[in-house]
Amino acid sequence: MTLAEVNAMNPASFVAALGGVFEHSPWVAEGAVAKRPFASIEALHRAMVEVVAGAGEARQLVLIRAHPELAGKAAVRGELTADSRQEQSGAGLTQCSPKEFARLTELNRAYNAKFGFPFIIAVKGFDRAAIIARFAERIERDRASELAEALAQIARIARMRLEAMVV
């Protein structure tokens, strides 16, 4: 779809089209719809990120927790959204060796226990080894840093999704 089409959509169509850009969080698109027209994909993305930034920590945590663990239970059960499935597959996370899968399972458990939300990384451009290395580094950080990093990673994911959808 074109940016002109996005700008011309009625609010319900806008939310239907862009509601999945932020994983299971159509409220982000609902908050951005009134900021149209957008002069660029960057402006659209910025408006959506501003909705998240202004949402407060409780709602931001709901957004973060809407994301699946990397190679986690949802992936094993085939319950990922099409975007998440494609992103994780593209990074090779669907082809983990038993050792890599065990390491990711342990990191997911430890990270969730420490921070109360899943590890988020925009996986495009990373292979499994690099993702696992980043995961192991970030688990050593403090909660405030990881909350900010999770939101930054979600913004990166949303940008890539918008660029794939809107021309």
DSSP file (Angstrom, degrees, kcal/mol; ACC not computed):
  #  RESIDUE AA STRUCTURE BP1 BP2  ACC     N-H-->O    O-->H-N    N-H-->O    O-->H-N    TCO  KAPPA ALPHA  PHI   PSI    X-CA   Y-CA   Z-CA
    1    1 A M              0   0    0      0, 0.0   166,-2.7     0, 0.0     2,-0.2   0.000 360.0 360.0 360.0 152.1    0.0    0.0    0.0
    2    2 A T     >  -     0   0    0    165,-0.2     4,-2.1   164,-0.2     5,-0.1  -0.502 360.0-116.3 -91.6 162.1    1.2    3.5   -0.6
    3    3 A L  H  > S+     0   0    0      1,-0.2     4,-2.6     2,-0.2    35,-0.2   0.870 118.1  57.3 -63.0 -36.3    1.6    6.3    1.9
    4    4 A A  H  > S+     0   0    0      1,-0.2     4,-1.4     2,-0.2    -1,-0.2   0.904 106.5  49.0 -60.9 -40.9   -1.2    8.2    0.1
    5    5 A E  H  > S+     0   0    0      2,-0.2     4,-0.9     1,-0.2    -2,-0.2   0.906 110.0  51.2 -64.9 -41.2   -3.5    5.3    0.6
    6    6 A V  H >< S+     0   0    0     -4,-2.1     3,-0.7     1,-0.2    -2,-0.2   0.925 110.4  49.1 -60.1 -44.9   -2.6    5.1    4.3
    7    7 A N  H 3< S+     0   0    0     -4,-2.6    -1,-0.2     1,-0.2    -2,-0.2   0.783 112.1  49.4 -66.5 -26.9   -3.3    8.8    4.7
    8    8 A A  H 3< S+     0   0    0     -4,-1.4    -1,-0.2    -5,-0.2    -2,-0.2   0.565  86.4 110.7 -90.2  -9.9   -6.7    8.4    2.9
    9    9 A M  S << S-     0   0    0     -4,-0.9    -3,-0.0    -3,-0.7    -4,-0.0  -0.286  72.9-115.7 -66.3 147.3   -7.9    5.5    5.0
   10   10 A N     >  -     0   0    0      1,-0.1     4,-2.5     4,-0.0     3,-0.3  -0.437  40.2 -98.8 -71.9 162.3  -10.8    5.9    7.4
   11   11 A P  H  > S+     0   0    0      0, 0.0     4,-2.4     0, 0.0     5,-0.2   0.867 122.6  50.7 -54.7 -42.0   -9.7    5.3   11.0
   12   12 A A  H  > S+     0   0    0      1,-0.2     4,-2.4     2,-0.2     5,-0.1   0.906 112.6  46.3 -64.7 -40.4  -11.0    1.7   11.2
   13   13 A S  H  > S+     0   0    0     -3,-0.3     4,-2.6     2,-0.2    -1,-0.2   0.884 110.5  53.8 -67.8 -38.5   -9.2    0.8    8.0
   14   14 A F  H  X S+     0   0    0     -4,-2.5     4,-2.6     2,-0.2     5,-0.2   0.941 112.2  43.8 -58.9 -48.8   -6.0    2.5    9.2
   15   15 A V  H  X S+     0   0    0     -4,-2.4     4,-2.1     1,-0.2    -2,-0.2   0.898 113.3  51.5 -66.4 -40.1   -6.0    0.4   12.4
   16   16 A A  H  < S+     0   0    0     -4,-2.4     4,-0.2    -5,-0.2    -1,-0.2   0.902 115.9  41.5 -62.2 -40.3   -6.9   -2.8   10.5
   17   17 A A  H  < S+     0   0    0     -4,-2.6    -2,-0.2     1,-0.2     3,-0.2   0.873 130.7  23.8 -75.3 -38.3   -4.0   -2.2    8.1
   18   18 A L  H >< S+     0   0    0     -4,-2.6     3,-1.6    -5,-0.2     4,-0.4   0.388  89.7 101.7-112.9   1.6   -1.4   -1.0   10.7
   19   19 A G  T 3< S+     0   0    0     -4,-2.1     6,-0.6     1,-0.3     3,-0.3   0.718  83.5  51.0 -62.8 -21.9   -2.6   -2.5   13.9
   20   20 A G  T 3  S+     0   0    0     -4,-0.2    -1,-0.3    -3,-0.2     4,-0.2   0.453  79.9  92.5 -95.0  -1.2    0.0   -5.3   13.8
   21   21 A V  S <  S+     0   0    0     -3,-1.6     2,-0.7     1,-0.2    -1,-0.2   0.912  92.5  45.1 -58.7 -42.2    3.0   -3.2   13.2
   22   22 A F  S >  S-     0   0    0     -4,-0.4     3,-2.2    -3,-0.3    -1,-0.2  -0.933 121.2 -96.4-101.0 113.3    3.5   -3.1   17.0
   23   23 A E  T 3  S-     0   0    0     -2,-0.7    43,-0.1     1,-0.3    -2,-0.1   0.076  91.8 -22.9 -40.8 118.4    2.9   -6.8   18.0
   24   24 A H  T 3  S+     0   0    0     -4,-0.2    -1,-0.3     1,-0.1    -4,-0.1   0.787 111.7 112.4  50.7  33.8   -0.7   -7.4   19.2
   25   25 A S    X>  +     0   0    0     -3,-2.2     3,-1.9    -6,-0.6     4,-0.5  -0.513  27.6 160.7-136.9  67.4   -1.1   -3.7   20.0
   26   26 A P  H 3>  +     0   0    0      0, 0.0     4,-2.4     0, 0.0     5,-0.2   0.687  67.5  81.1 -62.8 -16.2   -3.6   -2.0   17.7
   27   27 A W  H 3> S+     0   0    0      1,-0.2     4,-1.8     2,-0.2     5,-0.1   0.772  85.0  60.0 -60.6 -24.6   -3.8    0.8   20.3
   28   28 A V  H <> S+     0   0    0     -3,-1.9     4,-1.3    -9,-0.2    -1,-0.2   0.949 107.7  42.7 -68.3 -47.5   -0.6    2.2   18.9
   29   29 A A  H  X S+     0   0    0     -4,-0.5     4,-1.7     1,-0.2     3,-0.3   0.897 111.6  56.2 -63.7 -39.8   -2.2    2.7   15.4
   30   30 A E  H  < S+     0   0    0     -4,-2.4     4,-0.4     1,-0.2    -1,-0.2   0.885 108.6  47.8 -58.3 -38.9   -5.4    4.0   17.1
   31   31 A G  H  < S+     0   0    0     -4,-1.8    -1,-0.2     1,-0.2    -2,-0.2   0.753 114.5  45.6 -73.8 -24.2   -3.3    6.6   18.8
   32   32 A A  H >< S+     0   0    0     -4,-1.3     3,-2.0    -3,-0.3    -2,-0.2   0.681  88.9  84.0 -92.0 -19.2   -1.5    7.6   15.6
   33   33 A V  G >< S+     0   0    0     -4,-1.7     3,-1.3     1,-0.3    -1,-0.2   0.838  86.6  55.8 -57.9 -36.7   -4.4    7.8   13.2
   34   34 A A  G 3  S+     0   0    0     -4,-0.4    -1,-0.3     1,-0.3    -2,-0.1   0.608  94.5  69.8 -72.6 -10.3   -5.4   11.4   14.2
   35   35 A K  G <  S+     0   0    0     -3,-2.0    -1,-0.3    -4,-0.1    -2,-0.2   0.378  86.7 155.1 -90.0   4.9   -1.9   12.6   13.4
   36   36 A R    <   +     0   0    0     -3,-1.3     2,-0.1    -4,-0.2   -29,-0.0  -0.332  30.4  67.3 -70.4 158.7   -2.4   12.1    9.6
   37   37 A P        -     0   0    0      0, 0.0     2,-0.5     0, 0.0   -33,-0.1   0.508  66.9-160.2 -82.3 152.6   -1.5   13.0    7.0
   38   38 A F        -     0   0    0    -35,-0.2   -31,-0.1     1,-0.1    -2,-0.1  -0.849  12.9-156.5-100.3 132.4    2.1   11.7    7.2
   39   39 A A  S    S-     0   0    0     -2,-0.5     2,-0.3     1,-0.1    -1,-0.1   0.678  76.2   0.0 -79.8 -18.1    4.7   13.2    4.8
   40   40 A S  S  > S-     0   0    0      1,-0.1     4,-2.0   -37,-0.1     5,-0.1  -0.969  75.2-100.1-159.7 167.3    6.8   10.0    5.0
   41   41 A I  H  > S+     0   0    0     -2,-0.3     4,-3.1     1,-0.2     5,-0.2   0.885 123.3  58.4 -61.8 -37.4    7.2    6.6    6.4
   42   42 A E  H  > S+     0   0    0      1,-0.2     4,-2.9     2,-0.2    -1,-0.2   0.911 105.6  48.1 -57.8 -43.6    9.6    8.2    8.9
   43   43 A A  H  > S+     0   0    0      2,-0.2     4,-2.2     1,-0.2    -1,-0.2   0.901 112.2  49.0 -65.9 -40.5    6.8   10.6   10.1
   44   44 A L  H  X S+     0   0    0     -4,-2.0     4,-2.0     2,-0.2    -2,-0.2   0.942 113.6  46.6 -62.0 -48.0    4.3    7.7   10.4
   45   45 A H  H  X S+     0   0    0     -4,-3.1     4,-2.7     1,-0.2     5,-0.2   0.928 111.1  51.7 -60.0 -46.7    6.8    5.7   12.4
   46   46 A R  H  X S+     0   0    0     -4,-2.9     4,-2.3     1,-0.2    -1,-0.2   0.897 108.6  51.5 -59.0 -41.8    7.7    8.7   14.6
   47   47 A A  H  X S+     0   0    0     -4,-2.2     4,-1.5     2,-0.2    -1,-0.2   0.905 111.8  46.8 -62.6 -41.5    4.0    9.3   15.3
   48   48 A M  H  X S+     0   0    0     -4,-2.0     4,-1.8     2,-0.2    -2,-0.2   0.906 111.6  50.1 -68.3 -41.2    3.5    5.6   16.4
   49   49 A V  H  X S+     0   0    0     -4,-2.7     4,-2.8     1,-0.2    -2,-0.2   0.876 107.6  55.1 -64.2 -37.3    6.7    5.7   18.5
   50   50 A E  H  X S+     0   0    0     -4,-2.3     4,-2.0    -5,-0.2    -1,-0.2   0.861 103.8  54.8 -64.2 -35.0    5.4    8.8   20.2
   51   51 A V  H  < S+     0   0    0     -4,-1.5     4,-0.3     2,-0.2    -1,-0.2   0.938 111.4  44.6 -61.3 -46.0    2.1    7.0   21.1
   52   52 A V  H >< S+     0   0    0     -4,-1.8     3,-1.5     1,-0.2     4,-0.4   0.928 111.6  52.6 -63.3 -45.6    4.2    4.3   22.8
   53   53 A A  H >< S+     0   0    0     -4,-2.8     3,-0.5     1,-0.3    -1,-0.2   0.850 112.5  45.2 -60.9 -34.7    6.4    6.8   24.5
   54   54 A G  T 3< S+     0   0    0     -4,-2.0    -1,-0.3     1,-0.2    -2,-0.2   0.432  91.8  86.1 -88.0   1.6    3.4    8.7   25.9
   55   55 A A  T <  S-     0   0    0     -3,-1.5     4,-0.4    -4,-0.3    -1,-0.2   0.698  91.7-122.2 -78.5 -19.5    1.6    5.5   27.0
   56   56 A G    <>  -     0   0    0     -3,-0.5     4,-2.2    -4,-0.4     3,-0.2   0.025  30.9 -76.8  88.4 156.4    3.2    5.1   30.4
   57   57 A E  H  > S+     0   0    0      1,-0.2     4,-2.6     2,-0.2     5,-0.2   0.850 124.7  57.6 -61.9 -38.8    5.2    2.2   31.8
   58   58 A A  H  > S+     0   0    0      1,-0.2     4,-1.5     2,-0.2    -1,-0.2   0.936 112.8  39.7 -60.5 -46.3    2.2    0.0   32.5
   59   59 A R  H  > S+     0   0    0     -4,-0.4     4,-2.1     2,-0.2    -1,-0.2   0.858 112.8  56.4 -72.3 -34.3    1.0    0.0   28.9
   60   60 A Q  H  X S+     0   0    0     -4,-2.2     4,-2.7     1,-0.2    -2,-0.2   0.893 105.5  52.2 -62.2 -38.7    4.5   -0.2   27.6
   61   61 A L  H  X S+     0   0    0     -4,-2.6     4,-2.9     2,-0.2    -1,-0.2   0.877 106.0  53.5 -65.2 -37.0    5.0   -3.4   29.6
   62   62 A V  H  X S+     0   0    0     -4,-1.5     4,-0.9     2,-0.2    -1,-0.2   0.924 110.4  48.4 -61.6 -42.8    1.9   -4.8   28.1
   63   63 A L  H >< S+     0   0    0     -4,-2.1     3,-0.8     2,-0.2     4,-0.4   0.938 112.7  46.9 -61.4 -48.3    3.4   -4.0   24.6
   64   64 A I  H >< S+     0   0    0     -4,-2.7     3,-1.7     1,-0.3    -2,-0.2   0.925 111.2  51.5 -60.8 -44.8    6.7   -5.6   25.5
   65   65 A R  H 3< S+     0   0    0     -4,-2.9    -1,-0.3     1,-0.3    -2,-0.2   0.643  96.0  70.4 -70.7 -13.2    5.0   -8.7   26.9
   66   66 A A  T << S+     0   0    0     -4,-0.9    -1,-0.3    -3,-0.8    -2,-0.2   0.638  83.7  90.2 -74.6 -13.7    3.0   -9.0   23.7
   67   67 A H  S <  S-     0   0    0     -3,-1.7     2,-0.1    -4,-0.4    87,-0.0  -0.613  81.6-119.7 -84.9 143.1    6.2  -10.1   22.0
   68   68 A P        -     0   0    0      0, 0.0     2,-0.1     0, 0.0    -1,-0.1  -0.409  27.4-102.7 -78.4 155.9    7.1  -13.7   21.9
   69   69 A E    >   -     0   0    0      1,-0.1     3,-1.3    -2,-0.1     2,-0.4  -0.418  47.8 -94.3 -66.7 152.6   10.3  -15.2   23.4
   70   70 A L  T 3  S-     0   0    0      1,-0.3    38,-0.1    49,-0.2    -1,-0.1  -0.599 105.9 -12.0 -71.9 125.1   13.0  -16.0   20.8
   71   71 A A  T 3  S+     0   0    0     -2,-0.4    -1,-0.3     1,-0.1    34,-0.1   0.828 112.7 142.5  52.1  34.1   12.6  -19.7   19.8
   72   72 A G    <>  -     0   0    0     -3,-1.3     4,-2.3    32,-0.0     3,-0.3  -0.012  68.5 -67.4 -93.9-163.3   10.2  -20.0   22.8
   73   73 A K  H  > S+     0   0    0      1,-0.2     4,-2.5     2,-0.2     6,-0.2   0.867 128.8  53.5 -58.1 -42.3    7.0  -21.8   23.5
   74   74 A A  H  >>S+     0   0    0      1,-0.2     5,-3.4     2,-0.2     4,-0.5   0.892 110.2  48.3 -63.0 -38.3    4.9  -19.8   21.0
   75   75 A A  H >45S+     0   0    0     -3,-0.3     3,-0.9    -6,-0.2    -1,-0.2   0.924 111.4  49.5 -66.3 -44.1    7.4  -20.7   18.3
   76   76 A V  H 3<5S+     0   0    0     -4,-2.3    -2,-0.2     1,-0.2    -1,-0.2   0.886 113.9  45.8 -62.2 -39.2    7.4  -24.3   19.2
   77   77 A R  H 3<5S-     0   0    0     -4,-2.5    -1,-0.2    -5,-0.2    -2,-0.2   0.506 114.6-116.5 -82.8  -4.4    3.6  -24.5   19.2
   78   78 A G  T <<5S+     0   0    0     -3,-0.9    -3,-0.2    -4,-0.5    -4,-0.1   0.813  76.2 129.0  75.3  30.2    3.4  -22.5   15.9
   79   79 A E      < +     0   0    0     -5,-3.4    -4,-0.2    -6,-0.2    -5,-0.1   0.231  29.7 119.9-104.8  12.5    1.6  -19.6   17.5
   80   80 A L  S    S-     0   0    0     -6,-0.5     2,-0.0    -5,-0.1     0, 0.0  -0.424  70.1-106.7 -74.2 151.5    3.8  -16.7   16.3
   81   81 A T     >  -     0   0    0      1,-0.1     4,-2.8    -2,-0.1     5,-0.2  -0.341  37.4-105.0 -65.5 161.9    2.3  -13.9   14.2
   82   82 A A  H  > S+     0   0    0      1,-0.2     4,-2.4     2,-0.2     5,-0.2   0.900 122.5  50.3 -57.7 -41.2    3.3  -14.1   10.5
   83   83 A D  H  > S+     0   0    0      2,-0.2     4,-2.7     1,-0.2    -1,-0.2   0.945 112.4  45.2 -63.4 -48.1    5.7  -11.2   11.0
   84   84 A S  H  > S+     0   0    0      1,-0.2     4,-2.9     2,-0.2     5,-0.3   0.900 112.6  51.5 -63.2 -40.6    7.4  -12.8   14.1
   85   85 A R  H  X S+     0   0    0     -4,-2.8     4,-2.5     1,-0.2    -1,-0.2   0.933 112.8  45.4 -61.3 -46.0    7.6  -16.2   12.4
   86   86 A Q  H  X S+     0   0    0     -4,-2.4     4,-2.5    -5,-0.2    -2,-0.2   0.911 114.4  48.6 -64.2 -42.9    9.3  -14.6    9.3
   87   87 A E  H  X S+     0   0    0     -4,-2.7     4,-1.1     2,-0.2    -2,-0.2   0.930 115.0  43.4 -64.7 -46.4   11.6  -12.5   11.5
   88   88 A Q  H  <>S+     0   0    0     -4,-2.9     5,-2.4     1,-0.2     6,-0.4   0.897 115.3  49.4 -67.6 -39.2   12.7  -15.4   13.7
   89   89 A S  H ><5S+     0   0    0     -4,-2.5     3,-1.8    -5,-0.3    -2,-0.2   0.909 106.5  56.3 -64.4 -42.1   13.0  -17.8   10.7
   90   90 A G  H 3<5S+     0   0    0     -4,-2.5    -1,-0.2     1,-0.3    -2,-0.2   0.778 106.6  50.3 -61.4 -27.3   15.1  -15.2    8.8
   91   91 A A  T 3<5S-     0   0    0     -4,-1.1    37,-0.3    -3,-0.3    -1,-0.3   0.390 119.6-111.5 -90.7   2.7   17.6  -15.1   11.7
   92   92 A G  T X 5S+     0   0    0     -3,-1.8     3,-1.6    -4,-0.1    -3,-0.2   0.601  77.3 133.2  81.8  10.7   17.8  -18.9   11.7
   93   93 A L  G > < +     0   0    0     -5,-2.4     3,-0.7     1,-0.3    -4,-0.2   0.670  67.1  60.6 -72.4 -14.0   16.1  -19.3   15.0
   94   94 A T  G 3  S+     0   0    0     -6,-0.4    -1,-0.3     1,-0.2    -5,-0.1   0.515 102.9  53.4 -86.4  -4.4   13.9  -22.0   13.6
   95   95 A Q  G <  S+     0   0    0     -3,-1.6    -1,-0.2    -6,-0.1    -2,-0.2  -0.049  77.4 151.8-116.8  30.9   17.0  -24.1   12.9
   96   96 A C    <   -     0   0    0     -3,-0.7    -3,-0.1     1,-0.1    -4,-0.0  -0.311  44.7-124.7 -63.1 141.4   18.5  -24.1   16.3
   97   97 A S     >  -     0   0    0      1,-0.1     4,-3.0     4,-0.0     5,-0.3  -0.403  33.9-101.8 -71.9 163.4   20.7  -27.0   17.3
   98   98 A P  H  > S+     0   0    0      0, 0.0     4,-2.3     0, 0.0     5,-0.2   0.885 125.9  50.9 -55.3 -37.8   19.7  -28.7   20.5
   99   99 A K  H  > S+     0   0    0      2,-0.2     4,-2.2     1,-0.2     5,-0.1   0.925 112.0  45.6 -66.5 -44.7   22.5  -26.9   22.3
  100  100 A E  H  > S+     0   0    0      2,-0.2     4,-2.8     1,-0.2     5,-0.2   0.914 113.0  50.5 -64.5 -42.4   21.4  -23.5   21.0
  101  101 A F  H  X S+     0   0    0     -4,-3.0     4,-2.5     1,-0.2    -2,-0.2   0.917 110.7  49.1 -62.0 -43.1   17.8  -24.2   21.8
  102  102 A A  H  X S+     0   0    0     -4,-2.3     4,-2.3    -5,-0.3    -1,-0.2   0.903 111.9  49.2 -62.8 -40.9   18.7  -25.2   25.3
  103  103 A R  H  X S+     0   0    0     -4,-2.2     4,-2.8     2,-0.2    -2,-0.2   0.929 112.4  47.1 -65.3 -44.9   20.8  -22.0   25.7
  104  104 A L  H  X S+     0   0    0     -4,-2.8     4,-3.0     2,-0.2     5,-0.2   0.896 110.9  52.6 -63.4 -39.8   17.9  -19.8   24.4
  105  105 A T  H  X S+     0   0    0     -4,-2.5     4,-2.2    -5,-0.2    -1,-0.2   0.926 112.3  44.9 -61.1 -44.8   15.5  -21.6   26.7
  106  106 A E  H  X S+     0   0    0     -4,-2.3     4,-2.7     2,-0.2     5,-0.2   0.917 114.1  48.7 -66.4 -43.6   17.7  -20.9   29.7
  107  107 A L  H  X S+     0   0    0     -4,-2.8     4,-2.9     2,-0.2     5,-0.3   0.918 110.8  51.0 -62.9 -43.0   18.3  -17.3   28.7
  108  108 A N  H  X S+     0   0    0     -4,-3.0     4,-2.5     2,-0.2     5,-0.2   0.932 112.7  46.6 -58.3 -46.0   14.6  -16.7   28.2
  109  109 A R  H  X S+     0   0    0     -4,-2.2     4,-2.2    -5,-0.2    -2,-0.2   0.946 116.0  43.5 -61.9 -49.9   13.8  -18.2   31.6
  110  110 A A  H  X S+     0   0    0     -4,-2.7     4,-2.2     2,-0.2    -2,-0.2   0.898 114.5  49.7 -65.3 -41.8   16.5  -16.2   33.4
  111  111 A Y  H  X>S+     0   0    0     -4,-2.9     4,-3.0    -5,-0.2     5,-0.5   0.940 112.2  47.0 -64.0 -48.0   15.7  -12.9   31.5
  112  112 A N  H  X5S+     0   0    0     -4,-2.5     4,-2.0    -5,-0.3    -1,-0.2   0.896 112.5  50.8 -60.7 -40.3   12.0  -13.1   32.3
  113  113 A A  H  <5S+     0   0    0     -4,-2.2    -1,-0.2    -5,-0.2    -2,-0.2   0.890 116.7  40.6 -64.2 -39.3   12.7  -13.9   35.9
  114  114 A K  H  <5S+     0   0    0     -4,-2.2    -2,-0.2    -5,-0.2    -1,-0.2   0.909 131.5  20.8 -76.3 -43.7   15.0  -10.9   36.2
  115  115 A F  H  <5S-     0   0    0     -4,-3.0    -3,-0.2     2,-0.3    -2,-0.2   0.688  91.1-126.3-105.7 -21.8   13.1   -8.3   34.3
  116  116 A G  S  <<S+     0   0    0     -4,-2.0    -4,-0.2    -5,-0.5    -3,-0.1   0.655  83.0  69.0  82.9  15.0    9.5   -9.5   34.1
  117  117 A F  S    S-     0   0    0     -6,-0.4    -2,-0.3   -53,-0.0    -1,-0.2  -0.973  88.4 -87.2-156.2 161.6    9.3   -9.3   30.4
  118  118 A P        -     0   0    0      0, 0.0     2,-0.3     0, 0.0   -51,-0.1  -0.341  45.4 -98.6 -75.7 154.7   10.7  -11.1   27.4
  119  119 A F        -     0   0    0    -11,-0.1     2,-0.5    -2,-0.1   -49,-0.2  -0.541  41.9-160.7 -66.9 128.8   14.0  -10.3   25.7
  120  120 A I        +     0   0    0     -2,-0.3     2,-0.3   -51,-0.1    33,-0.1  -0.965  19.9 158.0-119.8 130.0   13.3   -8.2   22.6
  121  121 A I        -     0   0    0     -2,-0.5     2,-1.1    32,-0.1     3,-0.1  -0.976  45.5-122.2-147.3 136.9   15.8   -7.8   19.7
  122  122 A A        -     0   0    0     -2,-0.3    32,-0.0     1,-0.2    -2,-0.0  -0.703  33.1-165.1 -75.2 104.0   15.2   -6.7   16.1
  123  123 A V    >   +     0   0    0     -2,-1.1     3,-2.5     2,-0.1    -1,-0.2   0.633  45.3 118.5 -76.2 -15.5   16.8   -9.9   14.7
  124  124 A K  T 3  S+     0   0    0      1,-0.3     3,-0.1    -3,-0.1   -33,-0.1  -0.287  83.1  18.2 -57.4 129.3   17.2   -8.8   11.1
  125  125 A G  T 3  S+     0   0    0      1,-0.3     2,-0.3   -35,-0.1    -1,-0.3   0.369 107.0 101.4  91.3  -4.0   20.9   -8.8   10.2
  126  126 A F    <   -     0   0    0     -3,-2.5    -1,-0.3     4,-0.0     2,-0.2  -0.860  58.0-148.5-111.1 147.0   21.9  -11.1   13.1
  127  127 A D     >  -     0   0    0     -2,-0.3     4,-2.4    -3,-0.1     5,-0.2  -0.557  39.9 -92.5 -99.7 176.7   22.6  -14.8   13.1
  128  128 A R  H  > S+     0   0    0    -37,-0.3     4,-2.8     1,-0.2     5,-0.2   0.905 124.4  51.8 -56.8 -45.3   21.8  -17.2   15.9
  129  129 A A  H  > S+     0   0    0      1,-0.2     4,-2.3     2,-0.2    -1,-0.2   0.909 111.5  46.5 -61.6 -42.8   25.3  -16.9   17.5
  130  130 A A  H  > S+     0   0    0      2,-0.2     4,-2.5     1,-0.2    -1,-0.2   0.887 112.3  50.7 -67.4 -38.2   25.1  -13.1   17.5
  131  131 A I  H  X S+     0   0    0     -4,-2.4     4,-2.6     2,-0.2    -2,-0.2   0.934 111.5  47.4 -64.2 -45.5   21.6  -13.1   19.0
  132  132 A I  H  X S+     0   0    0     -4,-2.8     4,-2.5     1,-0.2    -2,-0.2   0.899 111.8  51.1 -63.1 -39.9   22.6  -15.5   21.7
  133  133 A A  H  X S+     0   0    0     -4,-2.3     4,-1.9    -5,-0.2    -2,-0.2   0.926 111.9  46.2 -63.4 -45.0   25.7  -13.3   22.4
  134  134 A R  H  X S+     0   0    0     -4,-2.5     4,-2.9     2,-0.2     5,-0.2   0.908 111.5  52.9 -62.0 -42.2   23.6  -10.1   22.7
  135  135 A F  H  X S+     0   0    0     -4,-2.6     4,-1.7     1,-0.2    -2,-0.2   0.942 109.4  48.1 -57.3 -50.4   21.1  -12.0   24.9
  136  136 A A  H  < S+     0   0    0     -4,-2.5     4,-0.3     1,-0.2    -1,-0.2   0.840 114.1  47.7 -62.6 -35.0   23.9  -13.1   27.3
  137  137 A E  H >< S+     0   0    0     -4,-1.9     3,-1.3     1,-0.2    -2,-0.2   0.935 111.8  48.2 -69.6 -47.1   25.3   -9.5   27.4
  138  138 A R  H >< S+     0   0    0     -4,-2.9     3,-1.7     1,-0.3    -2,-0.2   0.754  97.0  68.8 -72.1 -24.0   21.9   -7.8   28.0
  139  139 A I  T 3< S+     0   0    0     -4,-1.7    -1,-0.3     1,-0.3    -2,-0.1   0.718  94.2  60.9 -66.2 -17.5   20.8  -10.1   30.8
  140  140 A E  T <  S+     0   0    0     -3,-1.3    -1,-0.3    -4,-0.3    -2,-0.2   0.541  89.8  93.0 -83.8  -7.7   23.6   -8.5   32.9
  141  141 A R  S <  S-     0   0    0     -3,-1.7     2,-0.1    -4,-0.2    -3,-0.0  -0.201  82.8 -95.6 -81.7 173.8   22.1   -5.0   32.6
  142  142 A D     >  -     0   0    0      1,-0.1     4,-2.1    -2,-0.0     5,-0.2  -0.473  34.6-108.5 -87.2 163.7   19.7   -3.3   35.0
  143  143 A R  H  > S+     0   0    0      1,-0.2     4,-2.8     2,-0.2     5,-0.2   0.887 115.5  53.0 -62.7 -43.0   15.9   -3.3   34.5
  144  144 A A  H  > S+     0   0    0      1,-0.2     4,-2.1     2,-0.2    -1,-0.2   0.910 110.8  47.9 -61.6 -41.6   15.6    0.4   33.6
  145  145 A S  H  > S+     0   0    0      1,-0.2     4,-2.4     2,-0.2    -1,-0.2   0.905 113.8  47.3 -64.5 -41.1   18.2    0.0   30.8
  146  146 A E  H  X S+     0   0    0     -4,-2.1     4,-2.9     2,-0.2    -2,-0.2   0.852 108.5  54.0 -71.8 -34.1   16.5   -3.1   29.5
  147  147 A L  H  X S+     0   0    0     -4,-2.8     4,-2.0     2,-0.2    -1,-0.2   0.948 112.8  44.2 -61.8 -47.4   13.1   -1.6   29.6
  148  148 A A  H  X S+     0   0    0     -4,-2.1     4,-2.1    -5,-0.2    -2,-0.2   0.902 114.7  49.4 -63.3 -41.2   14.4    1.3   27.4
  149  149 A E  H  X S+     0   0    0     -4,-2.4     4,-2.7     2,-0.2     5,-0.2   0.900 108.1  53.3 -66.4 -40.6   16.3   -1.1   25.2
  150  150 A A  H  X S+     0   0    0     -4,-2.9     4,-2.4     1,-0.2    -1,-0.2   0.926 110.7  47.1 -60.0 -44.2   13.2   -3.3   24.7
  151  151 A L  H  X S+     0   0    0     -4,-2.0     4,-2.1     2,-0.2    -1,-0.2   0.885 111.8  50.5 -65.7 -38.2   11.2   -0.3   23.6
  152  152 A A  H  X S+     0   0    0     -4,-2.1     4,-1.9     2,-0.2    -2,-0.2   0.905 111.5  48.2 -64.9 -40.9   14.0    0.8   21.3
  153  153 A Q  H  X S+     0   0    0     -4,-2.7     4,-2.5     2,-0.2    -2,-0.2   0.895 109.7  52.2 -66.5 -39.8   14.1   -2.6   19.7
  154  154 A I  H  X S+     0   0    0     -4,-2.4     4,-2.7     1,-0.2    -1,-0.2   0.901 107.9  52.2 -62.2 -40.6   10.4   -2.7   19.3
  155  155 A A  H  X S+     0   0    0     -4,-2.1     4,-2.2     2,-0.2    -1,-0.2   0.898 109.5  49.6 -62.2 -40.0   10.6    0.7   17.5
  156  156 A R  H  X S+     0   0    0     -4,-1.9     4,-2.2     2,-0.2    -2,-0.2   0.918 111.1  49.1 -63.9 -43.5   13.2   -0.8   15.2
  157  157 A I  H  X S+     0   0    0     -4,-2.5     4,-2.3     1,-0.2    -2,-0.2   0.931 111.3  49.7 -60.7 -46.0   11.0   -3.9   14.5
  158  158 A A  H  X S+     0   0    0     -4,-2.7     4,-2.8     1,-0.2    -1,-0.2   0.893 108.4  53.2 -61.8 -40.5    8.0   -1.6   13.8
  159  159 A R  H  X S+     0   0    0     -4,-2.2     4,-2.6     1,-0.2    -1,-0.2   0.930 110.1  47.2 -60.8 -45.5   10.1    0.5   11.4
  160  160 A M  H  X S+     0   0    0     -4,-2.2     4,-1.5     1,-0.2    -1,-0.2   0.888 112.4  50.2 -64.7 -38.1   11.1   -2.5    9.4
  161  161 A R  H  X S+     0   0    0     -4,-2.3     4,-1.2     2,-0.2    -2,-0.2   0.917 111.1  48.7 -66.4 -42.1    7.6   -3.8    9.3
  162  162 A L  H >X S+     0   0    0     -4,-2.8     4,-3.1     1,-0.2     3,-0.6   0.926 109.3  52.5 -62.6 -43.8    6.3   -0.4    8.1
  163  163 A E  H 3< S+     0   0    0     -4,-2.6    -1,-0.2     1,-0.3    -2,-0.2   0.818 109.9  49.5 -63.1 -29.2    9.0   -0.3    5.4
  164  164 A A  H 3< S+     0   0    0     -4,-1.5    -1,-0.3    -5,-0.2    -2,-0.2   0.735 119.9  36.6 -78.6 -22.2    7.9   -3.7    4.2
  165  165 A M  H << S+     0   0    0     -4,-1.2     2,-0.4    -3,-0.6    -2,-0.2   0.813 111.3  54.4 -97.9 -36.7    4.2   -2.6    4.1
  166  166 A V     <        0   0    0     -4,-3.1  -164,-0.2    -5,-0.2    -1,-0.1  -0.868 360.0 360.0-113.6 131.2    4.1    0.9    2.9
  167  167 A V              0   0    0   -166,-2.7  -165,-0.2    -2,-0.4    -1,-0.1   0.378 360.0 360.0-116.2 360.0    5.7    2.3   -0.3
